[in-house]
Amino acid sequence: MGKIFYIFGKSSTGKDTIYKSLMENKELGLRPVVPYTTRPMRAKETPGVEYHFTDEEELSRLQAAGKVIELRAYETVHGIWKYFTVDGKHMDLANYNYAMVGVLDSFLAIREYYGADKVIPIYIEVEDGERLQRALDRERSQEEPKYAEMCRRFLTDSADFAEEKLLGAGLVRRFFNKDLKECIQEITACLQEEMEM
């Protein structure tokens, strides 16, 4: 039986970098579950890789068709940005393992939809000062930096990933991304162990 490895954590913890590395590991043989968003695409992002970039009209069409598994809306300094997951009828959990990236609320919704035995949490942590520096470095590299939005996300993470919420979600194991290579090795070992079960 296949599993969905759900990678999540606060902003700027390296989730996307870790996800890309795991996806490139041919031995793991992971297939992607790509979420959707109405937010603008960032520099170095590719449509259909990090997200399916879409608009409100497409979201409404997917909702009307009953295909939206979970939906989150964030009031940003640039307006409302929505993130959502679409029912992947193309997924074959009987034969393949998948990976996706998101946040705690979406992890809980995906786990509820597919079942706790099929959705494995991979929670990434980074010390807050380091995380803030990474966010600042990333934002500076954008063509039009959105510093106010970066700060809003950083502060919102404290509530979204409060310790009681993590414990309530049953998160026991955490992966600390102090050294990226070591963190990826630890996560890879965890995935291989889960795949053998």
Phi, psi and omega in degrees: 000133179281165180225160173252118177267112187259111182265122181209167182166179179296168178298147176063034175263357179094016183305311184294320179296316178296315178303312181300318180296316179295321180294329180281347180282102184297330180296327179285326178061035182284147174250149184275147165244109186261118178284174181247153174210152174262000180285159178294150178287138177273163174302141178075003173270152181236128178305133179085357178254291176286315181212161161270113181274125188219192181225178183298325181297315179293320177301314179299320179296316179293321177296316180298329179276359179071029185259353182273117180282315181210150183217133176234138178239133181240128175279105181256175177289352180249012182109189183275126174248134181245144177232138181204162179242135181256140178305119183267083179299341179284348183287138180236080183290349176288334187235346186225157173255147184233161174223147176210164182238142177186211182235174185303313182299320180288324175303313181299319180292319179294318178296319177297320184288313185264339181107141184297334180286343183255345184244113185254122181283135173236093185265124184257135177235148175215142178302139189303319180297317177296319180298316179296319178296319178297318179297317180297315179299317180294317183294323178298333182279351180283151178298320176233088182303141179242074186294322180297319178293323177300315179295319179299316180297318181300315181290321180296326180304326181301321179279317184295329182243035178302146184304321180294328177291319179296316179293321177297332178277358178079021180284119178251313184266137178228150180244122184264119183266064174274317175242113187303314182299313180296319180298315179296321178297318180294317179293319179301316179298320179297314180298316180298321178296315179296323181293335180278346182284000000 
